[in-house]
């Protein structure tokens, strides 16, 4: 009888969110911190304009855009949000929206029914609990419909300049493991592993730097190692990601 294959533990993640291959990590915390310092300095120099690529002018717009960005590209979200914000410029306005009207606007972002329900529910909660304003704490943001820790970190860091945590999306998850910064497979574990390696004041920027690097150089299927500014300190440089 042939041996049974061991299935990778995914901690409840969807297939598209399963952990990327992990590189050999530096042996000590000091080694990791030294590598992290080099990575941060070089990525800052490479991407001096790194920022959140979801178009917004205030915290409410960013919250809507971030909810829509689940399983969707920022570019697609940015095509949809102008119409959404024109029709529903405030939480008060969105709280009275008909679901079918919101669904029609956000349809192309995928999972549009669930997203429309989250948007209207979020707006109603803002009006009922927070006077129509986006709150500034993790404890108040996470209970809102459609909002989890990642979304809350996006809002706190980018709308309010509060470094409460590190946003771990698919790019950050992939790069943190490829760069050998952690062997954790899930976003919460990765966030906890990254926090002590980087200055708190850089946590929001760190996410942007890793996301920009993941989109422009360290892509999932075909990373451009030959032009990567951190290839000499990356344990995955030159390794085919499909070989794992």
C-alpha positions in Angstrom: 0.0 0.0 0.0 1.6 3.3 -1.1 2.3 5.9 1.7 -0.3 8.5 2.1 0.6 12.0 1.1 0.8 14.5 3.9 -1.4 17.5 3.2 -0.1 21.0 4.1 -1.9 22.6 6.9 -3.6 25.7 5.7 -5.2 27.0 8.9 -8.5 27.5 7.2 -7.2 29.7 4.4 -8.6 29.5 1.0 -6.4 27.8 -1.6 -5.3 31.2 -3.1 -4.2 32.3 0.4 -2.2 29.3 1.4 1.3 30.0 2.6 4.1 30.6 0.1 7.2 28.4 0.2 9.4 29.2 3.1 13.1 29.9 2.9 15.7 28.9 5.5 15.5 31.5 8.2 18.5 33.2 9.9 19.3 31.2 13.0 19.1 33.8 15.7 16.9 36.8 16.5 19.9 39.1 16.1 20.6 37.6 12.6 16.9 38.2 11.6 17.0 41.8 12.9 20.2 42.5 11.0 18.6 41.1 7.8 15.4 43.1 8.5 17.4 46.3 8.8 19.1 45.7 5.5 15.8 44.9 3.8 14.1 47.9 5.2 16.8 50.3 4.1 17.1 49.0 0.6 13.4 48.8 0.0 13.0 52.4 1.3 15.6 53.5 -1.3 14.1 51.5 -4.1 10.5 52.6 -3.5 10.6 56.1 -2.0 7.0 56.8 -3.0 5.5 53.5 -1.7 2.0 54.2 -0.5 -1.5 52.7 -0.3 -2.7 52.2 -3.9 -6.4 52.3 -3.1 -7.7 55.8 -4.1 -9.3 57.6 -1.2 -9.6 61.1 0.3 -10.8 60.2 3.8 -11.0 57.3 6.3 -14.6 56.4 5.2 -13.6 56.1 1.6 -10.5 54.0 2.5 -12.7 51.7 4.6 -15.1 51.1 1.7 -12.2 50.6 -0.7 -10.5 48.1 1.6 -13.6 46.0 2.0 -14.0 45.9 -1.7 -10.3 44.9 -2.2 -10.8 41.4 -0.8 -9.9 38.9 -3.6 -9.7 41.8 -6.0 -7.0 44.1 -7.4 -6.5 47.6 -6.3 -6.8 48.7 -9.9 -10.2 47.2 -10.2 -11.4 48.7 -7.0 -10.2 52.1 -8.1 -12.4 51.8 -11.2 -15.5 51.2 -9.1 -15.1 53.5 -6.1 -15.6 56.9 -7.9 -19.2 55.9 -8.7 -19.7 54.5 -5.2 -18.4 57.6 -3.5 -20.4 60.0 -5.8 -23.6 58.3 -4.9 -22.8 57.6 -1.2 -20.3 60.1 0.0 -20.9 59.5 3.7 -21.7 56.7 6.1 -25.1 58.3 6.6 -25.8 58.1 2.9 -24.6 54.6 2.5 -26.5 53.4 5.5 -29.8 54.1 3.6 -28.7 52.5 0.4 -30.6 49.6 -1.2 -28.5 46.5 -1.4 -29.3 46.0 -5.1 -28.1 49.5 -5.9 -24.8 48.9 -4.2 -24.5 45.5 -5.8 -24.8 47.0 -9.2 -22.0 49.4 -8.5 -19.5 46.9 -7.0 -20.4 43.9 -9.2 -17.1 43.8 -11.0 -15.0 43.4 -7.8 -16.2 39.9 -7.2 -18.3 38.5 -4.4 -20.4 41.6 -4.9 -23.4 40.5 -2.9 -21.4 39.8 0.2 -19.4 43.0 -0.3 -22.5 45.1 -0.8 -24.0 43.7 2.4 -20.8 44.4 4.3 -20.6 48.0 3.0 -24.2 48.8 4.0 -23.9 47.0 7.3 -20.6 48.8 8.0 -22.2 52.2 7.3 -25.2 51.4 9.5 -22.9 50.4 12.3 -20.8 53.6 11.9 -24.0 55.7 12.2 -25.4 53.8 15.1 -22.3 53.4 17.2 -19.9 56.1 16.1 -21.9 59.1 14.9 -21.1 58.3 11.3 -17.3 58.6 11.8 -14.7 55.9 11.3 -13.3 55.0 14.8 -9.6 55.1 15.5 -9.0 51.9 17.6 -8.7 48.3 16.7 -11.3 47.3 19.3 -13.9 49.5 17.6 -13.0 48.7 14.0 -12.9 44.9 14.1 -16.6 44.4 15.1 -17.8 46.4 12.0 -19.3 44.3 9.2 -16.6 43.3 6.6 -13.7 44.4 8.8 -11.1 42.1 10.2 -7.6 42.8 11.7 -6.0 43.3 8.3 -8.6 45.9 7.2 -8.4 47.6 10.6 -4.6 47.9 10.3 -5.0 49.4 6.8 -7.3 52.1 8.2 -5.3 52.9 11.3 -2.0 53.1 9.5 -3.1 55.0 6.4 -6.0 57.1 7.5 -4.8 57.9 11.0 -1.0 57.3 11.0 -1.5 54.8 13.9 1.0 51.9 13.8 -1.2 49.4 15.6 0.0 46.4 13.5 1.4 45.2 10.2 -0.9 44.6 7.2 -0.3 41.1 6.0 -1.8 40.5 2.6 -0.8 37.9 0.1 2.3 39.8 -1.0 3.5 40.4 2.5 2.8 36.8 3.4 4.8 35.5 0.4 7.7 37.8 0.8 8.1 37.4 4.6 8.5 33.7 4.0 10.7 33.9 0.9 13.0 36.4 2.7 13.4 34.0 5.6 11.9 36.4 8.2 9.4 33.8 9.5 8.2 30.2 9.0 4.7 31.1 10.1 2.0 30.0 7.6 -0.8 32.3 8.5 -1.3 36.1 8.5 -1.7 36.5 12.2 1.5 34.5 13.0 3.4 36.4 10.3 2.4 39.7 11.7 3.5 38.7 15.2 6.8 37.5 13.8 7.5 40.7 11.9 6.6 43.2 14.6 9.7 42.7 16.8 12.0 42.8 13.7 11.1 46.3 12.5 10.7 49.7 14.3 7.1 50.3 15.2 7.1 53.7 13.4 7.8 51.8 10.1 5.1 49.1 10.4 2.7 50.8 8.0 5.4 51.7 5.5 6.8 48.2 5.7 3.6 46.7 4.4 3.6 49.2 1.5 7.3 48.4 0.7 6.7 44.6 0.7 3.5 45.0 -1.4 5.2 47.2 -4.0 8.2 44.8 -4.1 5.9 41.9 -4.5 4.0 43.5 -7.3 6.9 44.9 -9.2 9.8 42.4 -8.6 9.1 39.4 -6.3 6.0 38.1 -8.1 4.4 34.9 -7.1 5.2 32.7 -10.1 8.1 34.4 -11.8 10.2 36.6 -9.4 12.8 38.8 -11.1 15.7 37.9 -8.8 18.3 39.3 -11.3 17.1 42.8 -10.7 16.1 42.5 -7.1 17.8 45.0 -4.7 17.9 42.4 -1.9 18.9 39.3 -3.8 22.2 39.1 -2.0 20.5 38.7 1.4 17.5 36.7 0.2 17.7 33.0 0.9 15.3 32.3 -1.9 17.1 34.2 -4.7 17.3 32.1 -7.8 15.1 29.4 -6.5 12.1 28.4 -8.7 9.0 29.0 -6.5 7.3 26.1 -8.3 9.9 23.7 -7.0 8.5 23.6 -3.5 
